[in-house]
């Protein structure tokens, strides 16, 4: 599965906005005003409401983007972005999922250092020296910090109007966010009942006691591990190691190698594949429908 060399390969790729375009949709959220629940209204899709949010954690003030159906109560979902962080491509994923009946929080994983969107899209991330910029921020995101964040996020979600506490919470992550979903599920097993990793990096870390595949005994959730075909070619045994660990922990898991390269699920990625992304979305919705019922 994806490791640092994959990110370096992306950085060497010739990327321009003309190649895959900036994502469409509402303009990026402005930074939230101070105080929990304050927000700036955006152009939500029909039937949805969305806002910028911020709330305290053990490590500071986490900010993010929250979108949900205008009425009723719905299961909550935590969305962990890839290395380029919170941006319109991720907000659009959240909007689409909210349209299917979920209350979705897109997390700013770098909140310990910066607030809100840092890059409008992946092209800007690469051209603007994003790999070097986020390095120190990303270095703080280990199992312990993500598990603390997950606990605070779940506590916040369960206080929000429109979140159905009678149903489990789902979590999904992309690239570096993939392992965050497993750590989240391990941190709050009573609430997080489904976790999906799309082209996730570092799900199997043999020398790390907190490797996602080594904490599955703490998880009480159904898992979807969607592996990019090029990541699988580089580390073909990782999928088997993870699946075997899940079986030993009695954790339901589907591990699938997709016909797409690393980044296929994300619209502003140079590897985006609409056909494979549609299949990934369908698998995700099936996971949530079964596990969050």
Secondary structure by P-SEA (a helix, b strand, c coil): cccaaaaaaaaacccccccccccccccccccccccccbbbbccccccbbbbbbcccccccbbbbbbbbccbbbbbbbbbbbccccccaaaaaaaaaaaaacccccccccccccccccccccaaaaaaacccccaaaaaaaccaaaaaaaaaaaaaaaaacccccccbbbbbbbcccaaaaaaaaaaaccccccbbbbcccccccccccccccccccccccbbbbbbbbaaaaaaccaaaaaaaaaaaaacbbbbbbbccccccccccccccccaaaaaaaaaaaaaaaacccc
